[in-house]
């Protein structure tokens, strides 16, 4: 039996997005963070809270039952609420569930909201009672530091090729009022910063703080019934999520990204070459170089040269992480995937202001979650 694709069901649109700035930890309650994002999304869409029929909340560090204590301040309407945790892909997974509800006809208006505050994270893999092969020593910076060493050695690249990713993304975030890091950096600053793991310096590793992001997903019927602006409705062409397989000696991060992206662009009826803007999981600089190649945005080993030529910058062939990416926009975890959707939506509407990729018509959002899972969404401009 062939599985249904999102495009086999009724059309799904992002009609409203909202953010609370990603930032260093503060005393701000998660309720305040989340409500700020949801209210902005409602205002962006032109919807009132009672129109929302189902809500999915992505969170990783806030404990059980996050949705109700936060969303009840908007009104007790009795809608189903579900909390979603899928590591870094939590927000992407919540958005996927909202899209599937609307596509299948279970709801006409669905909310995906992500909210988190910095805190202790416990990986279930460490609680299985089974021996951990690496004795828990290969934490994420070490993992990606080792990948960086391998990548540079096999591609004949150098530390400056990694650092250019950070220079580009910090420069993008300097134009983003919702970004955690809002200061442009030079190549020299990135290379000279405090070392974290191998060749990775602090500015090549994402900050994990707090923040929130929200997206409202609707059907075409809802657009008409609520009198919404169809000219600002961004269509979700595909929603694909996969988990890790056996890849031999290859990097599972890159190979999982490759298979998930291939399926997502195929289901959307487009190709990687058609994409105008991409938000990807760049928690560490090496990831962007790996993933632009795995996604087919360039050939194997071509990432450093294409980056240096400006092909992945705003105004280049395809804008990669114009928000600033996880590296500089930030990675509060729960909101991150939905924040990517917000950026892609603004880009495809032509509303990204100083970060706007000229003529953006197709966008892709990508996140990898430890475990490992990968979620990819392809979105299209209202006039496409």
Buried (B, 14 or more C-beta within 10 A) or exposed (E): EEEEBBBEBBBBBBBBBBBBBBBEEEEBEBBBBBBBBBBBBBEBBBBEBEBBBBBBBBBBBBEEEBBEEBBEBBEEEEBEBEBBBBBBBBBBBBBBBBBBBBBEEEBBBBBBBBBBBBEEEEEEEEEEEEEEEEEEEBEBBBBBBBBBBEBBEEBEBEBBBBBBBBBBBBBBBBBBEBBBBBEBBEEEBBBEBEEBBBBBBEBBBBBBBBBBBBBBBBBBBBBEEBEBEEEBBBBBBBBBBBEBEEBEEEBBBBBBBBBBBBBBBBBBEBEBEBBBBBBBBBBBBBBBBBBBBBBBBBEEBBBBBBBEEEBBBBEBBBBBBBBBBBBBBBBBBBBBBBBBBBBBBBBBBBEBEEBBBEEBBBBBBBBBBBBBBBBBBBBBBBEE
